[in-house]
Amino acid sequence: MRGGRVYLAAAVTVSALLSPLCCTHVNRTKPSGSLHRVCEGSSQELSLCVQNATERHEYLNSFSTSPQSAKYGINQFSDLSQREFRDLYLRASADRAPLFSGLKTEGLPANFDWRDKAVVAPVQNQQACGSCWAFSVVGAMQSVRAIGGSQLVQLSVQQVLDCSFRNQGCNGGSPFQALNWLEKTRVKLVPQSDYPYKAKTEICHFFSQSHGGVAVRNFTAHDFSGQEEAMMGQLVQNGPLAAIVDAVSWQDYLGGIIQHHCSSQWSNHAVLVVGYNTSGDIPYWIVQNSWGTTWGNEGYVYIKMGDNVCGIADSVAAVSV
């Protein structure tokens, strides 16, 4: 509860025992591109909402077996229904990637995090726009450019959103399609300061060839399921990786290492894998999301390594600029 108002926590499809959507009487506002909903209604409806949310979080948290395990509860998405959350934030589509057939890299460090090398830009907030696919691509590009020795500059997500004609802007898209478009057209992504993010799809702005920017030279896309050690090598060798995951259960995520609740059968959200940690009891991927710093671990989510949790290894792209 906050300010005497009850926030509706959305139903996550993790158990048939959990109650369906509740609180149909809501107020809807949309400040600065974000969607904010507060559950309102009769005392009976409010009680049902609280009961459903409590039962769901208890179920999700019942799998937590260690202090490192993921925790679930009320966050900024808890007043959205499952359907609304999916329609707003889970808009990435996955093209089938070939199985990785290369060799795994030997002698990898136990822990590796590209943030330690100051080549990962701060966490962004896509707001009420299904643009995760564009954020993952741009995140990889700007990091790889910085790894090559250039200054870390945030590139324009809005440019990809508006101009990647094979995708649907805020209505969703494929990171692979965006990368294919960037590679074939040699479009230069300009700095975010030149083409700021609006959280809505607009008309494509064109820039002259003489305008500074970053183009994709090539990219690779692979399925690393069953080969996450090889994926570690790709991360260390090539830079942060754009990945498409199943994030349905991330709506209530507060922090910790996710080990359950991901079917990996429906890829729907694009993220940026920036590192890993294998030194503890639960090895995990370090993943940057695009839902702002108030979500998860200051905008990051940790995914258990080794079991393809959330489909983290199914569709992974490495970029060269």
C-alpha positions as CSV (number, residue, x, y, z in Angstrom):
1,M,0.0,0.0,0.0
2,R,1.1,3.6,-0.7
3,G,-0.8,6.7,0.3
4,G,-3.8,4.6,1.3
5,R,-4.3,3.2,-2.2
6,V,-4.0,-0.5,-3.0
7,Y,-1.8,-1.4,-6.0
8,L,-2.9,-4.3,-8.1
9,A,-0.3,-7.0,-8.6
10,A,-0.7,-8.8,-11.9
11,A,-1.4,-12.5,-12.3
12,V,1.7,-14.4,-13.5
13,T,1.0,-17.8,-15.2
14,V,3.0,-19.9,-12.9
15,S,0.3,-22.0,-11.3
16,A,-3.3,-22.8,-11.9
17,L,-3.8,-22.3,-8.2
18,L,-3.2,-18.6,-8.4
19,S,-6.3,-16.4,-8.7
20,P,-7.2,-14.7,-12.1
21,L,-7.0,-11.0,-12.8
22,C,-8.8,-8.8,-10.4
23,C,-9.7,-5.1,-9.9
24,T,-11.4,-4.1,-13.1
25,H,-12.3,-0.7,-11.7
26,V,-9.1,1.4,-12.2
27,N,-8.0,4.9,-12.9
28,R,-5.6,5.2,-15.9
29,T,-3.2,8.0,-16.5
30,K,-0.1,8.2,-18.7
31,P,2.4,10.8,-17.5
32,S,5.6,11.2,-19.5
33,G,5.1,8.0,-21.5
34,S,4.7,5.8,-18.5
35,L,1.5,3.9,-17.5
36,H,0.3,4.1,-14.0
37,R,-2.7,2.3,-12.6
38,V,-4.2,2.2,-9.2
39,C,-6.7,-0.4,-8.1
40,E,-9.9,1.1,-6.9
41,G,-13.3,-0.2,-6.1
42,S,-15.4,-1.7,-3.3
43,S,-13.8,-2.9,-0.1
44,Q,-14.5,-6.5,-1.3
45,E,-12.7,-5.9,-4.6
46,L,-9.7,-4.3,-2.8
47,S,-9.6,-7.2,-0.4
48,L,-9.6,-9.7,-3.3
49,C,-6.7,-7.8,-5.0
50,V,-4.6,-7.9,-1.8
51,Q,-5.4,-11.6,-1.3
52,N,-4.5,-12.5,-4.9
53,A,-1.3,-10.5,-4.8
54,T,-0.3,-12.0,-1.5
55,E,-1.0,-15.6,-2.6
56,R,0.9,-15.1,-5.8
57,H,4.0,-13.6,-4.2
58,E,4.0,-16.3,-1.5
59,Y,3.9,-18.9,-4.3
60,L,6.7,-17.3,-6.2
61,N,8.8,-16.8,-3.1
62,S,8.2,-20.4,-1.9
63,F,10.9,-21.5,-4.3
64,S,13.5,-19.3,-2.7
65,T,16.0,-21.7,-1.0
66,S,18.9,-19.4,-0.3
67,P,19.5,-15.7,0.4
68,Q,20.7,-15.3,-3.2
69,S,17.4,-16.6,-4.6
70,A,15.0,-14.3,-6.5
71,K,12.4,-12.3,-4.5
72,Y,9.0,-11.3,-5.7
73,G,6.6,-8.6,-4.5
74,I,5.1,-5.2,-5.1
75,N,7.0,-3.1,-7.7
76,Q,6.2,-0.4,-10.3
77,F,4.4,-3.0,-12.5
78,S,2.2,-4.6,-9.9
79,D,-0.8,-2.5,-10.8
80,L,-0.9,-3.9,-14.3
81,S,-2.8,-7.0,-15.3
82,Q,-0.8,-9.8,-16.8
83,R,-2.2,-9.0,-20.2
84,E,-1.4,-5.3,-19.9
85,F,2.1,-6.0,-18.8
86,R,2.7,-8.3,-21.7
87,D,1.2,-6.0,-24.3
88,L,3.2,-3.0,-23.1
89,Y,6.6,-4.5,-22.2
90,L,7.0,-7.9,-23.7
91,R,7.0,-7.0,-27.4
92,A,10.1,-8.7,-28.7
93,S,9.9,-11.5,-31.3
94,A,12.5,-14.1,-31.8
95,D,13.8,-15.3,-35.1
96,R,15.2,-18.9,-35.0
97,A,18.9,-18.9,-34.5
98,P,21.2,-21.7,-35.6
99,L,22.8,-23.8,-32.9
100,F,26.3,-22.6,-32.0
101,S,28.8,-25.0,-33.6
102,G,32.1,-23.4,-32.6
103,L,34.4,-24.3,-29.8
104,K,34.1,-23.0,-26.2
105,T,36.8,-20.7,-25.1
106,E,39.2,-22.1,-22.6
107,G,40.7,-20.3,-19.6
108,L,37.8,-18.0,-19.0
109,P,37.7,-16.0,-15.7
110,A,35.3,-17.1,-13.0
111,N,33.7,-13.7,-13.0
112,F,33.4,-11.2,-15.8
113,D,31.5,-7.9,-16.0
114,W,31.8,-5.4,-18.8
115,R,30.6,-2.7,-16.4
116,D,33.9,-2.9,-14.6
117,K,35.6,-1.7,-17.8
118,A,33.3,1.4,-18.1
119,V,31.9,0.3,-21.5
120,V,28.2,-0.2,-20.5
121,A,25.9,2.7,-20.6
122,P,23.5,3.4,-17.7
123,V,20.1,1.6,-17.4
124,Q,17.4,3.2,-19.6
125,N,13.6,3.2,-19.2
126,Q,11.6,2.2,-22.3
127,Q,8.4,3.4,-20.5
128,A,5.1,2.4,-22.0
129,C,6.5,1.5,-25.4
130,G,7.4,-2.0,-26.6
131,S,10.9,-1.0,-27.6
132,C,13.0,-3.5,-25.7
133,W,14.2,-5.0,-29.0
134,A,15.7,-1.6,-30.0
135,F,17.3,-1.0,-26.5
136,S,19.1,-4.4,-26.6
137,V,20.6,-3.7,-30.1
138,V,21.7,-0.2,-29.3
139,G,23.1,-1.3,-25.9
140,A,25.3,-3.9,-27.7
141,M,26.4,-1.4,-30.3
142,Q,27.5,1.4,-28.0
143,S,29.3,-1.0,-25.7
144,V,31.2,-2.7,-28.5
145,R,32.2,0.7,-29.9
146,A,33.6,1.7,-26.5
147,I,35.4,-1.6,-26.1
148,G,37.2,-0.7,-29.4
149,G,38.6,2.4,-27.8
150,S,36.1,5.1,-28.5
151,Q,34.4,7.1,-25.8
152,L,31.2,5.5,-24.5
153,V,28.3,7.5,-26.0
154,Q,24.7,6.6,-25.8
155,L,23.3,6.0,-29.3
156,S,19.8,6.8,-30.4
157,V,17.2,4.1,-29.6
158,Q,14.6,6.3,-31.2
159,Q,16.3,6.2,-34.5
160,V,16.1,2.4,-34.5
161,L,12.5,2.6,-33.3
162,D,11.4,5.0,-36.1
163,C,13.5,3.8,-39.0
164,S,13.8,-0.1,-38.7
165,F,11.0,-0.6,-41.3
166,R,10.8,-4.4,-40.8
167,N,9.8,-3.9,-37.1
168,Q,6.8,-2.2,-35.6
169,G,8.2,0.5,-33.4
170,C,6.5,0.6,-30.0
171,N,4.3,-2.3,-31.0
172,G,7.3,-4.6,-31.0
173,G,10.1,-6.0,-33.1
174,S,13.0,-8.4,-33.5
175,P,16.6,-7.5,-32.5
176,F,17.8,-9.8,-35.3
177,Q,15.7,-8.0,-37.9
178,A,17.0,-4.6,-36.6
179,L,20.6,-5.8,-36.8
180,N,20.0,-7.2,-40.3
181,W,18.6,-3.8,-41.3
182,L,21.5,-2.0,-39.8
183,E,24.1,-4.3,-41.4
184,K,22.5,-4.2,-44.9
185,T,21.8,-0.4,-45.0
186,R,24.9,0.7,-43.2
187,V,22.7,3.3,-41.4
188,K,24.7,5.2,-38.9
189,L,23.2,5.5,-35.4
190,V,23.6,9.0,-34.1
191,P,24.0,10.0,-30.5
192,Q,20.9,10.0,-28.3
193,S,21.5,13.7,-27.8
194,D,20.9,14.2,-31.6
195,Y,17.8,12.0,-31.7
196,P,16.3,11.7,-28.2
197,Y,14.0,8.9,-27.0
198,K,10.3,9.8,-27.1
199,A,8.7,6.5,-26.0
200,K,6.5,6.5,-29.1
201,T,6.9,5.7,-32.7
202,E,7.5,8.7,-34.9
203,I,8.5,9.5,-38.5
204,C,12.1,8.4,-39.3
205,H,14.6,11.3,-39.3
206,F,17.3,11.0,-41.9
207,F,20.9,12.3,-41.5
208,S,23.5,13.1,-44.2
209,Q,26.3,10.6,-44.8
210,S,28.7,13.2,-43.4
211,H,26.9,13.1,-40.1
212,G,28.8,11.3,-37.4
213,G,27.4,7.9,-36.2
214,V,28.0,4.2,-35.7
215,A,27.2,1.5,-38.2
216,V,27.0,-2.2,-37.8
217,R,29.8,-4.1,-39.7
218,N,28.3,-7.5,-39.0
219,F,26.6,-9.6,-36.4
220,T,26.2,-13.2,-35.5
221,A,23.1,-14.9,-33.9
222,H,23.2,-18.3,-32.3
223,D,21.3,-20.7,-30.1
224,F,23.5,-21.5,-27.1
225,S,21.1,-23.8,-25.3
226,G,23.1,-26.5,-23.7
227,Q,26.3,-24.5,-24.4
228,E,26.3,-21.7,-22.0
229,E,30.0,-22.1,-21.4
230,A,30.5,-21.2,-25.1
231,M,28.2,-18.3,-24.6
232,M,30.5,-17.1,-21.8
233,G,33.3,-17.1,-24.3
234,Q,31.3,-15.1,-26.8
235,L,30.6,-12.5,-24.1
236,V,34.2,-12.1,-23.1
237,Q,35.5,-12.1,-26.7
238,N,32.9,-9.9,-28.4
239,G,31.3,-7.7,-25.8
240,P,27.7,-7.5,-24.3
241,L,25.2,-9.8,-26.0
242,A,21.7,-9.0,-27.2
243,A,19.4,-11.9,-26.0
244,I,15.7,-12.6,-26.3
245,V,14.1,-14.2,-23.2
246,D,10.9,-15.3,-21.6
247,A,10.1,-12.5,-19.1
248,V,6.5,-13.2,-18.2
249,S,7.4,-13.8,-14.6
250,W,9.6,-10.8,-14.3
251,Q,6.6,-8.5,-13.6
252,D,6.9,-9.0,-9.8
253,Y,10.7,-9.4,-9.6
254,L,12.5,-7.5,-6.9
255,G,16.0,-8.8,-7.0
256,G,18.2,-11.9,-6.5
257,I,18.9,-14.8,-8.9
258,I,16.1,-16.2,-10.9
259,Q,16.1,-20.0,-11.0
260,H,12.5,-20.8,-11.6
261,H,9.2,-19.6,-13.2
262,C,10.6,-19.3,-16.7
263,S,9.3,-21.7,-19.3
264,S,11.7,-20.6,-22.0
265,Q,8.9,-21.7,-24.5
266,W,7.8,-18.2,-25.4
267,S,10.5,-15.6,-26.1
268,N,9.0,-12.2,-25.7
269,H,11.6,-9.7,-24.3
270,A,15.0,-8.4,-25.4
271,V,17.8,-7.6,-22.9
272,L,21.6,-7.1,-22.8
273,V,23.8,-9.7,-21.2
274,V,26.8,-7.8,-19.8
275,G,28.6,-10.3,-17.6
276,Y,28.5,-13.5,-15.4
277,N,29.5,-14.7,-12.0
278,T,30.4,-18.4,-11.4
279,S,32.2,-18.0,-8.0
280,G,29.2,-18.5,-5.7
281,D,26.8,-21.4,-5.0
282,I,24.5,-20.2,-7.8
283,P,26.3,-19.1,-11.0
284,Y,24.4,-16.4,-12.8
285,W,24.3,-14.1,-15.8
286,I,24.3,-10.4,-15.3
287,V,21.6,-8.9,-17.5
288,Q,20.7,-5.2,-18.1
289,N,17.1,-4.5,-18.6
290,S,15.3,-1.4,-20.0
291,W,12.7,-0.8,-17.3
292,G,14.6,1.8,-15.3
293,T,16.7,1.6,-12.1
294,T,13.8,1.1,-9.7
295,W,13.2,-2.4,-11.1
296,G,15.1,-5.4,-10.0
297,N,18.7,-5.0,-8.9
298,E,19.0,-1.3,-9.8
299,G,17.7,-2.1,-13.3
300,Y,19.5,-5.5,-13.7
301,V,18.3,-9.1,-13.4
302,Y,20.4,-12.1,-12.4
303,I,19.6,-15.4,-14.2
304,K,20.9,-18.7,-13.1
305,M,23.5,-20.2,-15.5
306,G,23.5,-23.7,-16.9
307,D,19.8,-24.6,-17.3
308,N,18.8,-22.1,-20.0
309,V,16.6,-20.4,-17.4
310,C,14.2,-17.9,-19.0
311,G,15.5,-19.1,-22.4
312,I,18.5,-16.9,-21.8
313,A,20.6,-18.9,-24.3
314,D,18.1,-19.6,-27.1
315,S,18.6,-16.4,-29.2
316,V,21.8,-14.5,-28.7
317,A,23.5,-12.0,-30.9
318,A,27.0,-10.6,-30.9
319,V,27.7,-7.3,-32.8
320,S,30.7,-5.8,-34.6
321,V,30.8,-2.0,-35.3
